[in-house]
Amino acid sequence: MSAMIARRIEGRSRDLGGFEVRRVLPAPRQRMVGPFIFFDQMGPASFAPGHGIDVRPHPHIGLATVTYLFEGALRHQDSLGVDAVIRPGDVNWMTAGRGVVHSERTPDPERADGHALYGIQTWVALPEGREDIAPAFHHHPAASLPDFERDGARFRLILGTAWGQEAPVEVFSPIFYLHGALPAGSRVELDIDHDERAVYLVSGGATLDGEALRAGEMAVLVPGTTSTLAASVDSIVMLCGGAGLGERQIFWNFVASDADRLTQAKADWSDAGAAGFPADGRFTLPAGETEHIPLPE
């Protein structure tokens, strides 16, 4: 392994009923990179007319989710009353805080016509003292995000700060998250000023300091080093990281710095479902939704 690479993480494929995701974080020996605690590649997948994604309403606490698409569309509905469709290059940033419920489904036009879906979903853990903030949702169109060229490659800054750029998304701890398009032959110095950093090769072929990366693999960099990312063919990468937040516990869709928060969230979700999701409870369903994902055993 390169002196600049602390760990390699191979994404694990999971079939969600005809739709494949590649789970990278959390990994057995690398649960987080900076505040990033969950990292899934969705697809690429193709759906015939009449078919699509239907993720029923489910809860989150203690984190923020970010959805970023290369292809396709997803409709987000949540208990805050938000109903928004995300398309390639846009950012959906949902801060769960003390608790929010949302669903993700294929929009009706795409479902009727048939469509492709390809993108990345991540969770960002909230720092202690901010885990129980009020939930919120913000949609940021692609045109509002910094888009720039560096060392012959093209980057869009999704979250945080990097290379003198700053994204408009409100964040709660030092963080960066970049989408990079590297043409064949390009070489990028990864001199990004954050404590923890990782490179995920979405597609194509690339090396870090001469060491080959495989598509679907994340390389966690040694802190304080500067690596050179070189593309042998046209490639897509995601760069992510930031300041570490310390230990976090995960159960299902819940993230917390202590077990008591998880225990309470489990009870609250089960109780809400049994009571028919009362409007004054911690968890309520998005408007128009009548079903939900039960708490796993």
VOBA-1610 file (N, C-alpha, C; in pm, whole numbers, padded with zeros to 5 digits, always signed):
BEGIN
Met+00084-00119+00000Met+00000+00000+00000Met+00088+00125+00000Ser+00044+00227-00072Ser+00119+00352-00081Ser+00136+00415+00055Ala+00248+00487+00072Ala+00271+00560+00197Ala+00169+00671+00216Met+00098+00709+00110Met-00002+00815+00118Met-00143+00760+00144Ile-00163+00628+00130Ile-00295+00568+00148Ile-00298+00494+00281Ala-00385+00538+00370Ala-00397+00473+00501Ala-00480+00347+00494Arg-00583+00346+00407Arg-00671+00230+00399Arg-00747+00232+00268Arg-00770+00113+00214Arg-00855+00097+00096Arg-00986+00031+00141Ile-01097+00079+00086Ile-01228+00023+00120Ile-01298-00016-00009Glu-01323-00144-00024Glu-01395-00194-00140Glu-01544-00187-00113Gly-01621-00122-00200Gly-01765-00114-00183Gly-01829-00251-00189Arg-01926-00274-00102Arg-01997-00402-00097Arg-02131-00389-00166Ser-02154-00473-00267Ser-02278-00464-00344Ser-02395-00523-00267Arg-02508-00453-00276Arg-02631-00500-00213Arg-02745-00484-00312Asp-02823-00591-00329Asp-02938-00588-00419Asp-03062-00552-00339Leu-03121-00438-00371Leu-03242-00394-00302Leu-03364-00420-00388Gly-03376-00545-00433Gly-03492-00581-00513Gly-03486-00528-00654Gly-03382-00566-00728Gly-03366-00521-00865Gly-03291-00390-00878Phe-03246-00336-00768Phe-03172-00210-00768Phe-03049-00228-00681Glu-02932-00207-00740Glu-02807-00235-00670Glu-02748-00108-00611Val-02703-00117-00486Val-02623-00011-00425Val-02488-00070-00387Arg-02388+00018-00382Arg-02254-00022-00342Arg-02220+00054-00214Arg-02219-00018-00100Arg-02196+00045+00030Arg-02048+00050+00060Val-01999+00172+00092Val-01858+00194+00122Val-01838+00224+00271Leu-01914+00318+00324Leu-01909+00350+00466Leu-02046+00326+00529Pro-02047+00279+00655Pro-01933+00247+00741Pro-01871+00113+00700Ala-01739+00103+00715Ala-01665-00019+00687Ala-01612-00077+00818Pro-01579-00205+00821Pro-01537-00268+00947Pro-01423-00198+01019Arg-01323-00149+00946Arg-01209-00083+01011Arg-01204+00067+00985Gln-01310+00120+00924Gln-01314+00262+00892Gln-01461+00304+00893Arg-01510+00338+01011Arg-01651+00371+01022Arg-01683+00510+00966Met-01587+00602+00973Met-01611+00738+00927Met-01488+00794+00857Val-01509+00894+00772Val-01403+00978+00717Val-01447+01122+00743Gly-01378+01192+00834Gly-01431+01320+00880Gly-01568+01294+00939Pro-01668+01377+00905Pro-01802+01353+00956Pro-01886+01258+00871Phe-01830+01209+00758Phe-01905+01118+00671Phe-01913+00980+00735Ile-02035+00935+00762Ile-02054+00809+00833Ile-02126+00704+00747Phe-02173+00745+00631Phe-02246+00654+00541Phe-02219+00703+00400Phe-02189+00608+00310Phe-02157+00642+00172Phe-02205+00528+00084Asp-02305+00553+00001Asp-02363+00453-00088Asp-02361+00504-00231Gln-02316+00419-00324Gln-02334+00447-00466Gln-02461+00379-00512Met-02552+00455-00573Met-02677+00401-00626Met-02661+00376-00776Gly-02682+00252-00817Gly-02675+00221-00959Gly-02531+00221-01011Pro-02515+00234-01145Pro-02618+00273-01241Pro-02723+00164-01262Ala-02847+00207-01271Ala-02958+00114-01289Ala-03055+00172-01391Ser-03122+00081-01464Ser-03222+00121-01562Ser-03356+00059-01523Phe-03461+00138-01537Phe-03595+00093-01502Phe-03685+00101-01625Ala-03759-00006-01648Ala-03854-00009-01758Ala-03974+00079-01725Pro-04050+00122-01825Pro-04170+00201-01798Pro-04260+00131-01697Gly-04311+00211-01603Gly-04397+00157-01498Gly-04325+00114-01373His-04190+00119-01374His-04112+00075-01259His-04025+00190-01208Gly-03981+00178-01082Gly-03896+00281-01025Gly-03861+00251-00881Ile-03810+00352-00813Ile-03770+00343-00672Ile-03887+00383-00584Asp-03910+00304-00478Asp-04012+00337-00379Asp-03957+00307-00241Val-03887+00405-00183Val-03838+00393-00046Val-03944+00455+00044Arg-04016+00370+00118Arg-04126+00417+00201Arg-04076+00508+00313Pro-04166+00585+00374Pro-04125+00676+00482Pro-04048+00604+00593His-03939+00668+00635His-03852+00615+00740His-03790+00733+00814Pro-03744+00712+00938Pro-03695+00823+01019Pro-03543+00835+01019His-03494+00953+01058His-03352+00976+01082His-03337+01064+01205Ile-03227+01047+01277Ile-03187+01141+01382Ile-03035+01158+01378Gly-02986+01271+01429Gly-02844+01290+01455Gly-02753+01305+01335Leu-02809+01332+01218Leu-02728+01337+01095Leu-02791+01433+00996Ala-02717+01457+00889Ala-02771+01525+00771Ala-02747+01434+00651Thr-02843+01426+00561Thr-02828+01344+00441Thr-02804+01435+00321Val-02723+01386+00228Val-02703+01459+00103Val-02716+01360-00012Thr-02805+01395-00106Thr-02827+01314-00225Thr-02772+01391-00345Tyr-02693+01320-00428Tyr-02629+01382-00544Tyr-02638+01284-00661Leu-02695+01328-00772Leu-02719+01239-00885Leu-02630+01273-01005Phe-02586+01168-01074Phe-02521+01181-01204Phe-02624+01167-01316Glu-02729+01089-01290Glu-02830+01061-01391Glu-02961+01028-01320Gly-03074+01069-01380Gly-03204+01033-01327Gly-03266+01141-01240Ala-03363+01101-01160Ala-03436+01194-01073Ala-03494+01118-00955Leu-03508+01186-00842Leu-03572+01131-00723Leu-03663+01236-00663Arg-03780+01192-00619Arg-03875+01281-00551Arg-03862+01260-00400His-03833+01367-00329His-03819+01366-00184His-03942+01429-00122Gln-04004+01360-00025Gln-04112+01415+00055Gln-04080+01390+00202Asp-04106+01490+00288Asp-04072+01471+00429Asp-04178+01528+00522Ser-04158+01501+00650Ser-04253+01542+00754Ser-04251+01691+00780Leu-04159+01765+00717Leu-04157+01911+00726Leu-04249+01975+00623Gly-04305+01893+00534Gly-04391+01945+00429Gly-04321+01968+00297Val-04194+01930+00289Val-04116+01950+00166Val-04151+01842+00063Asp-04169+01884-00060Asp-04190+01794-00173Asp-04101+01847-00286Ala-03988+01781-00311Ala-03888+01834-00406Ala-03832+01722-00491Val-03808+01752-00617Val-03745+01657-00710Val-03600+01701-00731Ile-03509+01608-00715Ile-03367+01635-00738Ile-03326+01576-00872Arg-03241+01652-00943Arg-03191+01609-01073Arg-03039+01624-01074Pro-02969+01571-01175Pro-02823+01567-01174Pro-02759+01703-01148Gly-02661+01702-01055Gly-02586+01821-01021Gly-02644+01901-00907Asp-02774+01878-00875Asp-02836+01947-00763Asp-02795+01880-00631Val-02823+01948-00519Val-02798+01893-00387Val-02925+01902-00303Asn-02969+01788-00251Asn-03071+01785-00147Asn-03000+01762-00015Trp-03015+01858+00077Trp-02947+01853+00207Trp-03055+01853+00315Met-03074+01739+00378Met-03176+01725+00482Met-03107+01708+00617Thr-03128+01803+00707Thr-03075+01795+00842Thr-03180+01728+00930Ala-03151+01606+00975Ala-03248+01532+01056Ala-03256+01588+01197Gly-03141+01624+01257Gly-03142+01676+01392Gly-03213+01582+01487Arg-03312+01635+01562Arg-03380+01553+01662Arg-03479+01454+01601Gly-03510+01472+01471Gly-03595+01372+01409Gly-03673+01422+01290Val-03669+01347+01181Val-03744+01378+01060Val-03778+01246+00992Val-03883+01248+00911Val-03926+01130+00836Val-03934+01169+00689His-03882+01083+00602His-03893+01115+00459His-03908+00989+00376Ser-03955+01009+00254Ser-03965+00902+00155Ser-03892+00946+00029Glu-03849+00849-00050Glu-03783+00877-00178Glu-03844+00786-00283Arg-03896+00847-00388Arg-03964+00771-00493Arg-03928+00827-00631Thr-03946+00745-00731Thr-03927+00792-00868Thr-04042+00886-00905Pro-04012+01005-00960Pro-04120+01095-01001Pro-04208+01031-01108Asp-04334+01072-01113Asp-04430+01010-01204Asp-04388+01014-01351Pro-04336+01126-01404Pro-04299+01126-01547Pro-04191+01022-01580Glu-04089+01014-01494Glu-03982+00916-01517Glu-04034+00774-01503Arg-04122+00752-01407Arg-04178+00618-01389Arg-04260+00575-01512Ala-04334+00670-01567Ala-04416+00636-01684Ala-04331+00606-01807Asp-04222+00680-01825Asp-04143+00669-01947Asp-04031+00567-01940Gly-03993+00525-01818Gly-03872+00446-01802Gly-03754+00540-01785His-03656+00500-01704His-03548+00594-01675His-03427+00521-01618Ala-03317+00595-01607Ala-03196+00545-01543Ala-03174+00622-01414Leu-03105+00560-01317Leu-03072+00627-01192Leu-02928+00593-01154Tyr-02853+00698-01118Tyr-02711+00682-01089Tyr-02670+00798-00999Gly-02617+00767-00882Gly-02577+00875-00793Gly-02515+00826-00664Ile-02496+00919-00572Ile-02433+00891-00443Ile-02522+00947-00332Gln-02543+00867-00228Gln-02610+00913-00108Gln-02515+00901+00010Thr-02507+01006+00090Thr-02419+01004+00206Thr-02494+01058+00328Trp-02446+01017+00445Trp-02489+01076+00571Trp-02370+01146+00633Val-02397+01261+00691Val-02296+01338+00763Val-02339+01345+00909Ala-02257+01294+01000Ala-02290+01299+01141Ala-02286+01442+01192Leu-02377+01476+01281Leu-02379+01609+01341Leu-02289+01611+01464Pro-02222+01722+01491Pro-02133+01729+01607Pro-02213+01732+01737Glu-02149+01692+01846Glu-02213+01700+01976Glu-02254+01844+02003Gly-02370+01860+02062Gly-02426+01992+02082Gly-02517+02035+01969Arg-02512+01964+01853Arg-02599+01997+01739Arg-02682+01876+01697Glu-02669+01766+01768Glu-02740+01644+01727Glu-02891+01658+01737Asp-02939+01743+01830Asp-03082+01757+01853Asp-03139+01888+01801Ile-03073+01949+01702Ile-03126+02072+01645Ile-03254+02043+01568Ala-03329+02149+01538Ala-03454+02133+01463Ala-03426+02080+01322Pro-03507+01988+01274Pro-03487+01937+01138Pro-03511+02046+01033Ala-03445+02030+00919Ala-03458+02128+00811Ala-03425+02062+00678Phe-03468+02123+00570Phe-03438+02072+00435Phe-03406+02190+00345His-03301+02173+00264His-03263+02277+00167His-03227+02210+00034His-03282+02264-00072His-03249+02220-00208His-03159+02325-00272His-03045+02282-00324His-02951+02372-00388His-02933+02329-00534Pro-02982+02408-00630Pro-02965+02372-00771Pro-02818+02375-00811Ala-02786+02300-00914Ala-02647+02287-00958Ala-02583+02422-00985Ala-02660+02516-01039Ala-02605+02647-01076Ala-02559+02728-00955Ser-02606+02691-00834Ser-02569+02766-00714Ser-02440+02715-00651Leu-02385+02605-00700Leu-02266+02543-00640Leu-02141+02586-00715Pro-02030+02606-00644Pro-01904+02641-00712Pro-01864+02533-00812Asp-01838+02575-00934Asp-01797+02485-01041Asp-01670+02544-01101Phe-01559+02469-01097Phe-01431+02529-01134Phe-01337+02425-01192Glu-01232+02473-01257Glu-01130+02386-01315Glu-01004+02392-01230Arg-00940+02278-01215Arg-00813+02271-01142Arg-00726+02161-01203Asp-00607+02197-01239Asp-00510+02101-01296Asp-00570+02023-01412Gly-00653+02089-01493Gly-00709+02024-01611Gly-00832+01941-01585Ala-00878+01933-01460Ala-00998+01859-01425Ala-01109+01957-01387Arg-01233+01909-01388Arg-01348+01993-01355Arg-01408+01945-01222Phe-01435+02039-01131Phe-01489+02003-01000Phe-01612+02085-00968Arg-01704+02022-00895Arg-01816+02093-00835Arg-01810+02070-00685Leu-01811+02178-00606Leu-01806+02167-00461Leu-01948+02153-00407Ile-01975+02039-00347Ile-02109+02006-00299Ile-02130+02059-00158Leu-02030+02039-00072Leu-02039+02080+00068Leu-01907+02142+00112Gly-01916+02238+00203Gly-01799+02285+00275Gly-01705+02373+00196Thr-01574+02357+00225Thr-01471+02441+00164Thr-01358+02354+00109Ala-01302+02398-00004Ala-01187+02330-00064Ala-01126+02419-00169Trp-00994+02428-00169Trp-00919+02501-00272Trp-00970+02645-00287Gly-01001+02710-00176Gly-01044+02849-00180Gly-01190+02870-00219Gln-01263+02760-00241Gln-01405+02769-00277Gln-01491+02736-00155Glu-01616+02785-00154Glu-01708+02755-00045Glu-01848+02731-00101Ala-01908+02619-00064Ala-02042+02586-00109Ala-02146+02661-00025Pro-02265+02689-00080Pro-02367+02764-00007Pro-02444+02681+00095Val-02421+02551+00099Val-02496+02463+00189Val-02452+02489+00333Glu-02549+02507+00423Glu-02516+02526+00565Glu-02466+02395+00624Val-02346+02396+00683Val-02288+02278+00745Val-02256+02310+00891Phe-02224+02205+00968Phe-02214+02220+01113Phe-02077+02183+01170Ser-01985+02144+01084Ser-01847+02114+01125Ser-01760+02124+01001Pro-01627+02139+01015Pro-01540+02146+00898Pro-01557+02024+00808Ile-01580+02048+00678Ile-01615+01941+00586Ile-01583+01984+00443Phe-01561+01886+00355Phe-01557+01912+00211Phe-01611+01790+00138Tyr-01674+01816+00023Tyr-01732+01710-00059Tyr-01733+01761-00201Leu-01659+01694-00290Leu-01637+01738-00427Leu-01674+01628-00526His-01734+01668-00638His-01754+01583-00755His-01652+01626-00859Gly-01567+01532-00902Gly-01464+01564-00999Gly-01477+01485-01128Ala-01462+01555-01241Ala-01458+01491-01373Ala-01316+01509-01427Leu-01242+01398-01437Leu-01102+01403-01476Leu-01087+01346-01617Pro-01046+01427-01714Pro-01020+01372-01848Pro-00894+01286-01847Ala-00886+01197-01942Ala-00768+01111-01954Ala-00641+01195-01961Gly-00541+01158-01882Gly-00415+01229-01881Gly-00403+01340-01779Ser-00512+01374-01711Ser-00507+01482-01612Ser-00442+01433-01483Arg-00379+01527-01410Arg-00313+01499-01284Arg-00348+01610-01185Val-00404+01573-01070Val-00452+01671-00973Val-00380+01650-00841Glu-00321+01758-00789Glu-00259+01752-00657Glu-00368+01770-00551Leu-00378+01672-00462Leu-00483+01674-00360Leu-00433+01744-00234Asp-00402+01871-00249Asp-00355+01951-00136Asp-00475+02023-00072Ile-00570+01945-00027Ile-00692+01997+00035Ile-00669+02006+00185Asp-00696+02123+00242Asp-00658+02151+00380Asp-00767+02107+00478His-00780+01975+00495His-00872+01918+00593His-00802+01800+00661Asp-00843+01771+00784Asp-00774+01668+00863Asp-00784+01530+00799Glu-00906+01490+00761Glu-00929+01356+00707Glu-00983+01370+00566Arg-00929+01286+00474Arg-00965+01297+00333Arg-00972+01158+00271Ala-01060+01144+00172Ala-01072+01018+00100Ala-01107+01045-00045Val-01068+00951-00131Val-01097+00956-00274Val-01181+00833-00309Tyr-01294+00853-00375Tyr-01377+00742-00421Tyr-01382+00747-00574Leu-01339+00639-00638Leu-01343+00632-00784Leu-01479+00575-00826Val-01561+00660-00884Val-01694+00620-00929Val-01684+00538-01056Ser-01609+00590-01154Ser-01595+00521-01282Ser-01466+00564-01349Gly-01420+00483-01444Gly-01298+00515-01517Gly-01179+00442-01460Gly-01061+00503-01474Gly-00937+00444-01424Gly-00845+00553-01375Ala-00792+00536-01254Ala-00709+00641-01196Ala-00607+00580-01101Thr-00504+00658-01070Thr-00402+00616-00974Thr-00382+00725-00869Leu-00340+00683-00751Leu-00297+00774-00646Leu-00149+00750-00624Asp-00067+00849-00659Asp+00078+00835-00649Asp+00127+00709-00717Gly+00067+00680-00833Gly+00108+00566-00914Gly+00041+00435-00878Glu-00036+00431-00770Glu-00102+00307-00728Glu-00245+00305-00779Ala-00282+00200-00854Ala-00411+00196-00922Ala-00526+00187-00823Leu-00633+00260-00854Leu-00759+00249-00783Leu-00857+00171-00871Arg-00946+00097-00807Arg-01051+00026-00878Arg-01181+00103-00867Ala-01261+00102-00973Ala-01393+00165-00966Ala-01473+00100-00855Gly-01538+00184-00773Gly-01612+00133-00659Gly-01528+00118-00534Glu-01407+00175-00534Glu-01315+00166-00420Glu-01287+00306-00364Met-01279+00313-00231Met-01241+00437-00164Met-01102+00422-00106Ala-01018+00524-00124Ala-00885+00528-00064Ala-00884+00639+00040Val-00856+00602+00165Val-00846+00700+00273Val-00700+00744+00281Leu-00677+00874+00275Leu-00541+00927+00269Leu-00481+00945+00408Val-00351+00933+00416Val-00279+00958+00540Val-00288+01107+00571Pro-00328+01145+00693Pro-00339+01287+00727Pro-00206+01361+00707Gly-00217+01484+00657Gly-00100+01569+00641Gly-00019+01545+00516Thr-00061+01451+00430Thr+00012+01422+00308Thr-00057+01487+00188Thr+00017+01499+00078Thr-00039+01547-00048Thr-00016+01442-00154Ser-00126+01387-00205Ser-00118+01284-00308Ser-00147+01342-00445Thr-00105+01271-00548Thr-00136+01309-00685Thr-00234+01209-00743Leu-00350+01258-00784Leu-00452+01176-00847Leu-00439+01191-00998Ala-00416+01080-01068Ala-00396+01084-01213Ala-00497+00993-01281Ala-00558+01041-01390Ala-00658+00964-01462Ala-00597+00907-01589Ser-00609+00775-01607Ser-00559+00710-01729Ser-00663+00714-01840Val-00791+00720-01802Val-00903+00737-01895Val-00996+00840-01831Asp-01096+00886-01906Asp-01193+00979-01848Asp-01254+00915-01724Ser-01254+00987-01613Ser-01293+00929-01485Ser-01380+01025-01404Ile-01462+00966-01318Ile-01544+01041-01222Ile-01499+01002-01082Val-01473+01102-00997Val-01433+01077-00859Val-01518+01162-00765Met-01528+01115-00640Met-01584+01195-00531Met-01475+01207-00426Leu-01450+01329-00381Leu-01352+01355-00276Leu-01429+01403-00153Cys-01398+01346-00036Cys-01475+01383+00082Cys-01388+01378+00207Gly-01434+01445+00313Gly-01362+01442+00439Gly-01395+01562+00524Gly-01306+01590+00619Gly-01326+01701+00711Gly-01268+01668+00846Ala-01315+01736+00948Ala-01267+01712+01084Ala-01339+01593+01145Gly-01263+01508+01215Gly-01324+01396+01284Gly-01413+01442+01398Leu-01519+01365+01425Leu-01615+01402+01530Leu-01608+01310+01650Gly-01519+01212+01651Gly-01518+01114+01758Gly-01611+00998+01727Glu-01634+00912+01824Glu-01713+00792+01803Glu-01861+00824+01783Arg-01924+00749+01695Arg-02067+00756+01674Arg-02123+00614+01671Gln-02245+00599+01720Gln-02314+00472+01715Gln-02424+00481+01609Ile-02447+00368+01542Ile-02548+00363+01437Ile-02643+00247+01464Phe-02770+00272+01455Phe-02870+00167+01447Phe-02966+00205+01336Trp-02972+00122+01233Trp-03064+00145+01121Trp-03038+00283+01062Asn-03136+00375+01071Asn-03121+00509+01014Asn-03090+00614+01120Phe-03051+00568+01238Phe-03025+00659+01350Phe-02875+00666+01378Val-02825+00787+01402Val-02685+00810+01438Val-02683+00891+01567Ala-02597+00853+01662Ala-02592+00925+01789Ala-02457+00907+01855Ser-02424+01003+01941Ser-02300+00994+02017Ser-02316+00911+02144Asp-02440+00876+02179Asp-02460+00790+02296Asp-02579+00698+02270Ala-02579+00584+02338Ala-02678+00480+02314Ala-02818+00521+02357Asp-02830+00610+02455Asp-02963+00649+02503Asp-03045+00716+02394Arg-02980+00796+02311Arg-03052+00860+02200Arg-03107+00756+02103Leu-03027+00652+02075Leu-03074+00546+01987Leu-03192+00472+02047Thr-03182+00438+02175Thr-03290+00365+02242Thr-03420+00444+02238Gln-03411+00574+02264Gln-03531+00657+02264Gln-03590+00668+02124Ala-03504+00683+02023Ala-03553+00693+01886Ala-03624+00565+01842Lys-03569+00451+01879Lys-03636+00324+01846Lys-03776+00320+01905Ala-03785+00354+02034Ala-03915+00351+02102Ala-04012+00449+02039Asp-03964+00569+02007Asp-04051+00672+01951Asp-04105+00633+01814Trp-04020+00570+01731Trp-04067+00528+01597Trp-04170+00416+01609Ser-04143+00318+01695Ser-04239+00208+01714Ser-04371+00260+01770Asp-04363+00350+01869Asp-04484+00404+01930Asp-04564+00488+01831Ala-04493+00565+01749Ala-04562+00649+01650Ala-04639+00563+01550Gly-04576+00455+01504Gly-04644+00366+01411Gly-04766+00301+01473Ala-04752+00257+01599Ala-04864+00192+01666Ala-04980+00288+01690Ala-04948+00416+01708Ala-05051+00516+01737Ala-05105+00583+01611Gly-05056+00543+01495Gly-05103+00604+01370Gly-05039+00737+01340Phe-04919+00760+01392Phe-04841+00882+01366Phe-04919+01009+01401Pro-04942+01031+01530Pro-05013+01154+01571Pro-04935+01279+01531Ala-05008+01384+01499Ala-04947+01507+01446Ala-04855+01574+01546Asp-04876+01551+01676Asp-04794+01618+01777Asp-04678+01532+01825Gly-04651+01420+01756Gly-04543+01331+01798Gly-04409+01372+01739Arg-04305+01303+01785Arg-04170+01329+01734Arg-04161+01295+01587Phe-04224+01184+01547Phe-04219+01139+01409Phe-04360+01142+01349Thr-04375+01207+01235Thr-04500+01207+01161Thr-04470+01172+01015Leu-04571+01131+00942Leu-04552+01091+00802Leu-04558+01212+00709Pro-04488+01206+00597Pro-04504+01311+00495Pro-04648+01315+00445Ala-04691+01430+00400Ala-04827+01448+00349Ala-04856+01349+00237Gly-04971+01284+00246Gly-05013+01191+00142Gly-04961+01050+00157Glu-04865+01027+00247Glu-04811+00892+00269Glu-04895+00819+00374Thr-04917+00691+00349Thr-04998+00611+00440Thr-04924+00487+00491Glu-04804+00464+00442Glu-04727+00347+00485Glu-04593+00391+00539His-04521+00297+00602His-04389+00330+00657His-04308+00203+00670Ile-04176+00221+00689Ile-04087+00107+00711Ile-04082+00083+00862Pro-04120-00036+00907Pro-04118-00064+01051Pro-03975-00071+01105Leu-03961-00054+01236Leu-03831-00069+01302Leu-03780-00211+01282Pro-03657-00229+01235Pro-03603-00365+01220Pro-03592-00435+01356Glu-03603-00565+01355Glu-03589-00641+01478Glu-03442-00645+01519
//
